[in-house]
Amino acid sequence: MIAPIPAPAPMHRLPGLDTLRGLAALAVLVTHVAFWCGFYDAGLLGAVAQRLEVGVAIFFVLSGFLLTSPWIVADRLGRRAPSTRSYLRKRAVRVLPMYWVTVVAALLLVEVNAGADAATWRDNLLLVSMFTSGEYPEGLSQMWSLSTEVMFYLALPFLALVLTSRRVATTARRLALLATLTAVSWVWSWAAAGPLASWGPWVGLALPGFLGWFAAGMALAVVEADRRVPRGPESTRPVRWCENLAAAPGACWMMAGAVLVVASTPIGGAPGLVARTPSESVVRAVFYVVVAVLLVLPSVFGDPRSTYARVMASPALRHLGAISYSLFCCHVIVLAVLFQWTDLTIFDENLLMILAIVLGISLVVSEITYRLVERPFQRLGRPADPTGTPAAATAPSATHTSS
């Protein structure tokens, strides 16, 4: 006799992830402003400002978790896997319209981009600059990570198929597979800064070097599915570990901060646009994913009734997460235009003053583009899904932001 499949825990929203996405976008904005102001040279504080690029790792871990969850939960419940066509359509309408608006704005508003040729327009509109010229126009330098994330979007249906296959049916095997992908990713990071560097800039920016960050989020999805649909001691042990750690969100944030500070020392390499050694690349890859997981854990496995959860679920913070993709897209253009239209000197300005100006303008622009571009297209990506995909797949928490 086949034992009945346990009923899943009620579907729950994870509003803290919206807030985390917003905070990650702010971290990316700060690190870019710090670069333009020449703050990277300000000792340890400058190095920490540069290491706020860890926001990229947070985005990738969130994407790995949120986008993989529907496949894992469907497998747990014996349901049909999510439609790949529907998934890809939702990703396209979520990401591309705002991205295209950003490309057009950067190429038309930033002076140094005047006269961009047809190849530049084509490569940027198609998100393939990483593989062609290897360079991005002013105002679009952050888009390398969107290219990498889109690679993950395309690879995810295949990865999910492997992850839910009969050969990898247990939690232990799934986590072992994801750990292997992470190790391979670290090897790629080492090689991209060494023996493979001659292949071109794309080697250090492509998906293989960052797959470990996505895999960490996928691992959280595997464990969180066990929390909703427990399958005995073997599957509940990782859940208890995550819940015990998440029960102390303050400690998680303190540990994340400590790891970030250590990564800001010379073992993580010099701040700025300096070529990293293979070991420095691996150090950052490892330390950043630790920071990201520590920050994400409390909002996934923590007590939703705690003070921490209530703060992270506050409407203002969640709204910051809602507009975070627009914020990610527009802030470098705001920086470029600000320096272009004023007497400001690049690499020689007051960080706090420029940060306040750029943040204020970027938030206003983000609110406008969110309402005029993002929201209308988001509605197109949310039809009823006949496959029974969990609501979390289309909840606001699952929307994209990258750095």
N, C-alpha and C positions, 0 to 999 in steps of 0.2 A: 504494500500500500504506500502510495506517495504522500508524504506529509504535506499538508496545506502550506502555501506560502504565507508567512505572517503579513498581516496588514501593515502598511507603512505608517510611520508616524505622520500626523497631519502635516500637509504642506505648509511651510512657514517661510515668510519673507526674511531676508537678511539685510535689513536697512543699513546696518553698519558698513556694508560693502560699498554702498553708494557714497557714504562719507569718506571712506578710504580712497575711493577713486578721485574724489575732489581734492583730498590732501596730497595725493600723489601728483596730481596736475599742478598744484601749487609748488611742490618741491621741484618739479621740472622747470617751472617758470623762474623760480629763485635761482637755480643753477645757471640758467641762460642769462639772466640779468647780471649775475655776479661775473660771468665771463665778459660781457660787454663793458662792464664797469672796471675791469682789471682787478677784481677782488680776489682772484685765485691766488695772488701772490701774498695775501695777508696771513701768512703762517698757517697754524692749524685751523683757524676759523675759515680761511680761504679754501683750504683743502676740504673741509667738511662741506662748504658751499658747493664745491665741485662734485663731491660724492653724493649730493642730493639727486644726482642722476639715478639713484636707486629707485626713484619713482617709476622708471621703466620696468624694473624687476617687479614692483608691486602690480603694475598694469598686467604684466605677462602672467603672474601667478593668479590674479583675479580671472583673466581670460581662460586659463587652463582649468580652473575650478568651475566657473559658471557655465562654460560651453561644453565641458565634458559631462557634467552632472546628468543631463537628460538621457544620455546613452547608458550610463551606469545604473541609474534608477530604473529605466525601462528594462534593462537586463535583469535586475534584481526581482522585478515584479513579473517577469515572464511576458512582457509586452513587446510589441513590435518596436524596432528601433526608430528614432526620429527620421523623418524624410530628409535625405541629403539635399534634395532640390529645394525644399522649403527652408532648410537651414542656410544654404548658400544665398538664397534670395533675401532672407532677413539680414544676413551679414552685409550684403551689397547695399541694400537701401539704408542700412544704419550708418555705413562708413563713407560710401562714395560721394553722395551729394555734397556734404559739408567739405569733404576733401577737395572736390573739384572747385567749389567756391573759393577755397583757400588758395589753390594753385593760380586761379585767374587773378585774385587780388594781389598775390605776391608778384606775379609777372607784370602786372599793370601799374601797381602803386610804388614799388621799390625801384628807385632810379637806376641802380646798378644792373637791374634786369632788363632795362630798356633795350629794345632791339633783339630780344631773345628769338633765336631761329626756330624753324618749324620742328626740328628734332628735339629741342629743349621742351617745347610745348607738348609734343607727343609723348616723350619719355616720362615727363612729370604727370601728365594726365593719366597715363597708363600705369603709374607706380613702378616703373622699371628703371629709373635713373641709377639705382644701385648697381645694376648689371650692365649698363651701357657706358655712360660717361663716368660713373662713380662719384659724381659731384651733384650738389643740389643748389639751385638758385638761392640768393639771399632771401630769408624769410621762410624757407622750406627745409632748413637743415635738420629739423626734428623729425622729418617724415621718413627717415631711414627705418625707424622703429615701426611705423605703420606698414611699410613694405614687409618687414619681418613678421608682423602679426598677421598680415594677409596670407603669407606663406603658411602660417600655422592654421588659419581658417581652412585653407585648401587641404592641408594634410590631416586635419582632425578626423574627418569621417573614416579614413583608413586607419588611423591610430586607434579610434574607438572600436573599429571592427576587430582589430587585433586584441585590444584590451578586454573585449567581451566574448572572445572566442572560448571554446571549451577547453583548449589547452592552457588557458590562463584564467580558469574559472574561480580560483580562490583568491582571497584578499592578499595572502602572502605572495602568491605568484604575480599578481598585478603590481604590488608594490615593488617586488624584485625587478620586474620588467621596467618600471618607471625609474628605479634607481640605476639600472643599466643605461637607459637613455640619458640620464643625468651625467653619468660618468663619461659616456661617449661625447656629450656636449662639452665637458671640461677638457677632454683631450683635444677636441676641435678648437676650443679657445686657445689652448697652448700652441697648437700648430698654426693657427691663423696669425699669431704674433711672431711666428718663427719660420719654419720651413715652407708654409703655404703663403706667406705674405706677398711673395712675388706674383701670385695669381691675380692680385688686384684688391682694391678696397672692399669689395663686396664680401670677401672671405671672412672678414672680421665682423660683418654686419648681418650676415644671412642667418636663417633659422637654425642651422646645426649648432652654432655657438651659443644660442639662447634657449635651446630646446629644454635644457635643465630647469629653467625658470617656469616654463609652461608645464613641464612634467611634475614639478612640485605642486602646482595647482591641481593637476589631474590626480595626484596622490591624495590630496585633501578631499577631492570629489569621491574617490573610492572609499575613504574612511567615513565620510559624511553619509554616504549611502548605507554603510553598515549601521550607522547610528539610527537611520530611519527604518531599515529593514534588517534587523539583527539576524545573524546566522550562526549562533553558537559562540563559544569562548574564543575560537580562533579569530573571529571577525570583530569581537567586542573589545579585545585587548587594546588594539590601536586607538579605538574610540575613547577608552578610559584615559589613555596617555594624553590624547589631545584635550579632553575635557579637563583633566587635572591642570594642564598648563594654561588653558584658556580661562580657568577660574581665577587667575591672577593677572588681569589685563595690565595693571600697572607694572608688574614685574616683566611682562612680555615687552612692553614699550621701553623699559629701562634697559633690558638686555639688547633690544634692537638698537637703541642709541649707543650702547657701549660697543657693539660690533661695528656700527658705522664709524665711530671715532677711531677704532683700531684700523679699519679699512682706509682711513684718511691719513694714516702714518705712511712713511716711505715704503712699507711692505706692499701697499696698494699702488705704488707708483707716484710719480710727480703729478700735481694737478695741471690742468690745461691741455692744450692740443699737442701732447707729447706722446710719441710712440711708446707703447708699453712693452715690456719684456714678456716672454711667454708666462713666467711665473707670476708677474703682476696681473696679467689678464685672468689667470685662474683664480688668484686671490680675490679679485673683485667679483668674479662670477660666483664663487662660493659664498663670500661674505654677504653679497647683495641678496642672494636667495634666502639666506638665514634671516636677514632683516625683514624681508617681505613676508615670509611665513610667520614670523613672530607677530607681525602687525595684523595679519589676516586671521590668525587662529581665534582670538577672542570674539570676533564678530561672526564666526561660523560655529564654534563649539561652546561659546560662553553662555551664561544664563541670560536669556532675553529680558528678564525682569530686573537685572542689576542696574545700578546707577550708570555704569559704563555704557551698557546697551542703550539706556534711555538717552544719554548724551549723544551717542553716535547716531541715534535715530531722530535727532531733532530736525525739524523741517528745514531750517536754514542750512545746516550742514549737508543734508541730503540734496537740497537744491544745488549746492555747489557741485555735488557729484553729477547732477543732471546736466549741468552746463559744462562739465569738465572737458568733454571732447572738443567743443567749440573753443574753450580756453586753451587747450593744447594746440589747436590749429592756428589760432590767431595771434598768440602773444609774441611770437618772434617777428611777425610782420609789424606789430605795434612798436616793438623795439627798433626795428630798422627804420620805420617812418619817423619815429620820434627823433632819432639821431640825424636823420636826413633833413628834417624841417627845422632844426634848432642848431645852436652853436655848440652842442655837446661834443666832447672829444672821446672817441672810443678808447677803452682801456684806461681812462683817467677821470672817472666820475664818482660821485658819492653814491654808494650802494643803496642806502635807505631812501634817499630822495628819488632815484630812478625807479626803485622797486615800487614805491608808493604810486608814482605816476603810471607806470606800465601796468601794475595790477588794477588800478582804478579804471583805466581805459579798456583794458582787456576784459574786465568783468562786464562792462557795459556792452561792448561789442559781442561778447559771448552770449549775453542774455538776448540780444537782438537776433543773432544768427540761430540760436537755439529755437526761438519762437517762429522764425520765418523759414528756416531751412530744416533743422533737425526734426522738430515735432511733426510737421506735415508728412515727412517721409517715414518716420517711425510708425505712424498709423498704417501706412501701406504694408509694413512688415509684421503686423499683428493680427492676421486673420485667424479664425479658429483652426487649430491643428487636429485633424482627424486621427492622428496616430496615438493620441493620448499622452503627448509629451508633457511633462510637468510644467506648471505655470512658471516656475523659476527660470525656465529657458527664455521666456519673453518678458520677464519682470524688468523694471528699470535697472536692477542690479546687474543684469547681464549685458548692458550696453557697453560699447567700446570706448575706451580712451587709451591712448598710448603716448609715447614720448619720442 
